[in-house]
């Protein structure tokens, strides 16, 4: 009986080790980094290399971007205000006073509310806002949020600042494991699927690089963006060239849209699909010209990253039967 128990424990250990290895979470490639912490503060490197010492447990925080506001609430924080818009606004923050838009923020309201911490985006305008209030004695941090790896660093930082590391264990780690499980399930093909991502607004069409939300999904899932070599200084979007797309002839063309979807489709028809070259593309011939849900291609998925990765994996590998665990 003793020998049987020892053997059983060994089998369980080996199975556990095997499962752990199969969903090993990859190292983050975000430009932001947590450099250290003590009881009272966290040392943090912003995406531009600026290093700050941030106070823990702020009591009167203002967050100047809703996608970041959502993560702050996920990490157990609260905000005195929010920015205009309905996407990525937590239910608890719906009725907060509006601070303005992302590029027109009411400084006077910030002064009146007397915050003790400011969280801004990485735009030049919002960083100048952070710098202005730093001179007034209000510490702040600039957050550069573009990809899934950025999300991981932001959530890690925020749970350190709020002092609620139990939320990190309970929320972020399952997200990471689910995403890595999806990545591990995709078949690695040689050559990999060749993709192109069009970004359509009502006024113009561009192409997205691997630095975009969708580009990051595709790269992590083993696809190759035909605009990889066209990345200029980490640009998210670059100018469209139909001749270049024809030359590379991608297997799949994804379309992300900003604004009214029908108007964006009209813009695609005007600038792209009306061209004589369009019908000759492999992606068009095989009906793999796909409009993406903007909830996962323009807006940040945050807690729904596993679902977003699953959707993209199914588009890239429709016969792979990729499974997602958990309720997303």
C-alpha positions as CSV (number, residue, x, y, z in Angstrom):
1,X,0.0,0.0,0.0
2,X,2.9,2.4,0.9
3,X,4.6,1.6,-2.4
4,X,1.3,2.2,-4.3
5,X,0.9,5.6,-2.6
6,X,4.5,6.7,-3.5
7,X,4.0,5.7,-7.1
8,X,0.7,7.5,-7.3
9,X,2.3,10.7,-5.9
10,X,5.1,10.4,-8.5
11,X,2.5,10.1,-11.4
12,X,0.6,13.1,-10.1
13,X,3.8,15.1,-9.9
14,X,4.9,14.2,-13.4
15,X,1.4,15.1,-14.8
16,X,1.4,18.3,-13.0
17,X,4.9,19.2,-14.2
18,X,3.9,18.4,-17.8
19,X,0.8,20.6,-17.6
20,X,2.7,23.4,-16.1
21,X,5.3,23.3,-18.9
22,X,2.7,23.1,-21.6
23,X,1.2,26.5,-20.5
24,X,4.3,28.3,-19.5
25,X,3.6,32.0,-19.7
26,X,6.1,33.8,-22.0
27,X,8.2,36.8,-20.9
28,X,6.6,40.2,-21.5
29,X,8.0,42.2,-24.4
30,X,6.5,45.5,-23.2
31,X,8.7,48.6,-23.2
32,X,7.4,49.4,-19.7
33,X,9.0,47.6,-16.8
34,X,8.7,47.3,-13.0
35,X,12.2,47.8,-11.6
36,X,11.5,47.2,-7.9
37,X,9.4,48.1,-4.9
38,X,9.4,48.6,-1.2
39,X,6.7,49.0,1.5
40,X,5.8,52.5,0.3
41,X,6.6,52.7,-3.4
42,X,7.1,51.0,-6.8
43,X,10.0,51.9,-9.1
44,X,8.8,51.9,-12.7
45,X,10.2,52.5,-16.1
46,X,7.9,54.2,-18.6
47,X,7.9,53.2,-22.3
48,X,10.1,56.2,-23.2
49,X,12.7,55.1,-20.6
50,X,11.7,57.6,-17.9
51,X,12.1,56.1,-14.4
52,X,9.7,57.1,-11.6
53,X,9.1,56.2,-8.0
54,X,5.4,55.8,-7.6
55,X,3.6,56.0,-4.2
56,X,1.6,52.9,-3.1
57,X,-2.0,53.1,-1.9
58,X,-3.1,56.4,-3.4
59,X,-6.5,57.5,-2.1
60,X,-7.6,60.1,-4.7
61,X,-6.6,58.9,-8.1
62,X,-7.6,60.4,-11.5
63,X,-7.3,58.2,-14.6
64,X,-7.2,59.9,-18.0
65,X,-8.0,57.1,-20.4
66,X,-10.9,54.6,-20.1
67,X,-9.1,51.5,-21.3
68,X,-6.6,52.1,-18.5
69,X,-9.4,53.1,-16.1
70,X,-10.9,49.6,-16.6
71,X,-7.6,47.9,-15.6
72,X,-7.3,50.2,-12.6
73,X,-10.7,49.1,-11.4
74,X,-9.8,45.5,-12.1
75,X,-6.8,45.9,-9.9
76,X,-9.0,47.2,-7.0
77,X,-8.5,51.0,-7.5
78,X,-11.0,53.8,-7.9
79,X,-11.0,57.1,-9.7
80,X,-12.5,60.5,-9.0
81,X,-13.4,61.1,-12.7
82,X,-13.4,59.5,-16.1
83,X,-13.0,60.5,-19.8
84,X,-15.9,60.8,-22.2
85,X,-16.9,57.5,-23.9
86,X,-18.7,54.3,-23.0
87,X,-16.2,51.6,-24.0
88,X,-14.0,50.1,-21.2
89,X,-15.8,52.0,-18.5
90,X,-16.4,49.8,-15.4
91,X,-20.0,49.8,-14.1
92,X,-18.8,51.4,-10.9
93,X,-17.4,54.3,-12.8
94,X,-20.3,55.0,-15.1
95,X,-21.6,58.0,-13.1
96,X,-18.2,59.6,-12.4
97,X,-17.8,63.3,-13.3
98,X,-16.5,63.7,-16.9
99,X,-13.0,65.1,-17.2
100,X,-13.3,65.9,-20.9
101,X,-11.9,64.0,-23.9
102,X,-8.5,62.3,-24.2
103,X,-7.1,65.3,-25.9
104,X,-9.0,68.1,-24.1
105,X,-8.9,67.6,-20.3
106,X,-10.2,70.0,-17.8
107,X,-7.2,71.0,-15.7
108,X,-9.3,73.2,-13.4
109,X,-11.5,70.2,-12.4
110,X,-8.4,68.2,-11.6
111,X,-7.2,71.0,-9.3
112,X,-10.6,71.3,-7.6
113,X,-10.7,67.5,-6.9
114,X,-7.2,67.6,-5.3
115,X,-6.0,64.1,-6.4
116,X,-2.9,62.5,-4.9
117,X,-2.1,60.4,-8.0
118,X,-2.6,60.9,-11.8
119,X,-2.6,58.1,-14.4
120,X,-2.3,59.3,-18.0
121,X,-1.7,57.8,-21.4
122,X,1.5,58.1,-23.4
123,X,0.3,60.8,-25.7
124,X,2.4,64.0,-25.7
125,X,-0.6,66.0,-24.6
126,X,-1.4,63.8,-21.6
127,X,2.3,63.4,-20.6
128,X,2.5,67.2,-20.5
129,X,-0.5,67.2,-18.2
130,X,1.3,64.7,-15.9
131,X,4.4,66.9,-15.9
132,X,2.4,70.0,-15.1
133,X,0.8,68.5,-12.0
134,X,4.0,66.9,-10.9
135,X,5.3,70.4,-10.5
136,X,2.3,71.0,-8.3
137,X,3.3,68.1,-6.1
138,X,0.9,65.5,-7.5
139,X,2.8,62.4,-8.7
140,X,1.7,60.6,-11.8
141,X,2.6,57.9,-14.4
142,X,2.4,57.7,-18.1
143,X,1.0,54.4,-19.4
144,X,1.7,53.2,-23.0
145,X,-1.0,50.6,-23.7
146,X,-0.9,49.0,-27.2
147,X,-0.6,45.3,-26.8
148,X,-1.3,42.3,-24.6
149,X,2.2,42.4,-23.1
150,X,1.5,46.0,-22.1
151,X,-1.7,44.9,-20.4
152,X,0.2,42.3,-18.3
153,X,2.7,44.9,-17.1
154,X,0.0,47.4,-16.3
155,X,-2.1,45.0,-14.3
156,X,1.0,43.9,-12.4
157,X,1.9,47.5,-11.6
158,X,-1.6,48.5,-10.6
159,X,-2.0,45.6,-8.2
160,X,1.3,46.6,-6.6
161,X,0.1,50.2,-6.3
162,X,-3.3,49.3,-4.8
163,X,-1.7,46.7,-2.5
164,X,-4.1,44.0,-3.8
165,X,-1.8,41.3,-5.0
166,X,-4.5,38.7,-4.3
167,X,-6.3,40.1,-7.3
168,X,-3.2,39.6,-9.4
169,X,-3.1,35.9,-8.5
170,X,-6.9,35.5,-8.9
171,X,-7.3,37.4,-12.2
172,X,-4.2,38.0,-14.2
173,X,-2.6,34.6,-13.8
174,X,-5.6,32.7,-15.2
175,X,-5.8,35.1,-18.1
176,X,-2.1,34.5,-18.8
177,X,-2.5,30.7,-18.6
178,X,-5.5,30.7,-20.9
179,X,-3.8,32.9,-23.5
180,X,-0.7,30.8,-23.4
181,X,-2.8,27.6,-23.7
182,X,-4.4,29.0,-26.9
183,X,-1.0,30.0,-28.3
184,X,0.3,26.5,-27.6
185,X,-2.7,24.8,-29.4
186,X,-2.2,26.6,-32.7
187,X,-0.6,24.4,-35.4
188,X,2.8,25.8,-36.4
189,X,2.8,25.9,-40.2
190,X,5.8,26.3,-42.6
191,X,5.3,28.7,-44.2
192,X,3.1,30.5,-41.6
193,X,-0.2,32.1,-42.7
194,X,0.5,35.4,-44.4
195,X,-1.8,38.2,-43.2
196,X,-2.6,41.8,-44.0
197,X,-4.6,44.1,-41.6
198,X,-6.5,47.0,-43.1
199,X,-7.5,49.8,-40.8
200,X,-10.6,51.7,-42.1
201,X,-12.0,54.9,-40.8
202,X,-14.7,57.0,-42.6
203,X,-12.0,59.1,-44.2
204,X,-9.1,56.8,-45.1
205,X,-7.7,53.3,-45.2
206,X,-4.2,52.3,-43.8
207,X,-2.5,49.1,-42.9
208,X,-1.7,47.9,-39.4
209,X,1.7,46.6,-38.3
210,X,2.6,44.0,-35.7
211,X,2.5,46.9,-33.1
212,X,-1.3,47.1,-33.4
213,X,-3.7,45.1,-31.2
214,X,-4.6,42.8,-34.1
215,X,-1.0,42.6,-35.4
216,X,0.2,41.5,-31.9
217,X,-2.5,38.8,-31.8
218,X,-1.5,37.5,-35.2
219,X,2.2,37.5,-34.4
220,X,1.8,35.6,-31.1
221,X,-0.4,33.1,-32.9
222,X,2.3,32.3,-35.5
223,X,1.0,34.3,-38.5
224,X,3.3,36.6,-40.5
225,X,2.2,40.2,-41.2
226,X,3.3,41.2,-44.7
227,X,4.0,44.6,-43.3
228,X,6.5,43.4,-40.7
229,X,9.4,44.9,-42.5
230,X,7.5,48.2,-43.0
231,X,7.5,49.1,-39.3
232,X,8.9,52.6,-38.9
233,X,9.8,53.6,-35.4
234,X,7.3,51.3,-33.9
235,X,4.4,52.7,-36.0
236,X,1.0,51.1,-35.5
237,X,-0.3,52.0,-38.9
238,X,1.4,52.9,-42.2
239,X,0.2,54.0,-45.6
240,X,-1.6,51.6,-47.9
241,X,0.0,50.2,-51.0
242,X,-2.3,48.0,-53.1
243,X,0.7,47.1,-55.4
244,X,2.7,45.9,-52.3
245,X,-0.3,43.8,-51.1
246,X,-0.7,42.2,-54.5
247,X,3.1,41.4,-54.6
248,X,2.9,39.7,-51.2
249,X,-0.6,38.2,-51.8
250,X,-1.6,37.4,-48.2
251,X,-3.7,34.4,-47.3
252,X,-6.0,36.4,-45.1
253,X,-7.0,40.1,-45.0
254,X,-8.4,41.4,-41.8
255,X,-10.2,44.7,-41.5
256,X,-10.5,46.8,-38.4
257,X,-12.9,49.7,-38.4
258,X,-13.1,53.0,-36.5
259,X,-16.4,54.8,-36.6
260,X,-19.7,53.9,-38.3
261,X,-19.2,50.4,-39.8
262,X,-21.2,51.0,-43.0
263,X,-19.3,54.2,-43.7
264,X,-16.0,52.4,-43.1
265,X,-17.2,49.7,-45.6
266,X,-18.0,52.4,-48.1
267,X,-14.4,53.7,-47.7
268,X,-13.0,50.2,-48.2
269,X,-15.1,50.0,-51.4
270,X,-13.9,53.4,-52.6
271,X,-10.2,53.0,-51.8
272,X,-9.5,49.3,-52.0
273,X,-12.0,46.8,-53.4
274,X,-12.9,48.9,-56.4
275,X,-9.4,48.4,-57.7
276,X,-8.8,46.1,-60.7
277,X,-6.1,44.3,-58.7
278,X,-8.4,43.4,-55.8
279,X,-10.2,40.4,-57.4
280,X,-6.8,38.7,-58.1
281,X,-5.8,38.4,-54.4
282,X,-5.8,34.9,-52.9
283,X,-7.5,36.1,-49.7
284,X,-10.4,37.6,-51.8
285,X,-10.7,34.5,-54.0
286,X,-10.9,32.2,-50.9
287,X,-13.3,34.5,-49.1
288,X,-10.9,35.2,-46.3
289,X,-11.5,38.9,-46.3
290,X,-12.7,39.4,-42.7
291,X,-14.2,42.3,-40.9
292,X,-13.2,42.1,-37.2
293,X,-15.3,43.0,-34.2
294,X,-14.0,46.3,-32.9
295,X,-14.4,45.1,-29.3
296,X,-11.3,43.0,-29.8
297,X,-9.5,44.8,-32.7
298,X,-9.8,48.5,-31.8
299,X,-10.8,48.6,-28.2
300,X,-8.7,46.9,-25.5
301,X,-10.1,43.4,-24.5
302,X,-8.6,43.6,-21.0
303,X,-10.3,40.8,-19.0
304,X,-11.4,39.2,-22.3
305,X,-8.0,38.7,-23.8
306,X,-8.4,34.9,-23.8
307,X,-11.6,35.2,-25.9
308,X,-10.0,37.7,-28.2
309,X,-7.0,35.3,-28.8
310,X,-9.4,32.4,-29.4
311,X,-11.4,34.4,-32.0
312,X,-8.2,35.3,-33.9
313,X,-6.8,31.7,-33.6
314,X,-10.1,30.4,-35.1
315,X,-9.8,32.8,-38.1
316,X,-6.1,31.9,-38.7
317,X,-6.5,28.1,-38.2
318,X,-10.2,27.2,-38.9
319,X,-9.6,23.4,-38.7
320,X,-7.6,23.4,-35.5
321,X,-10.5,23.0,-32.9
322,X,-8.8,25.3,-30.4
323,X,-10.4,25.1,-27.0
324,X,-10.8,27.9,-24.4
325,X,-11.3,27.1,-20.7
326,X,-13.1,29.5,-18.3
327,X,-16.1,31.8,-18.8
328,X,-15.2,34.6,-21.2
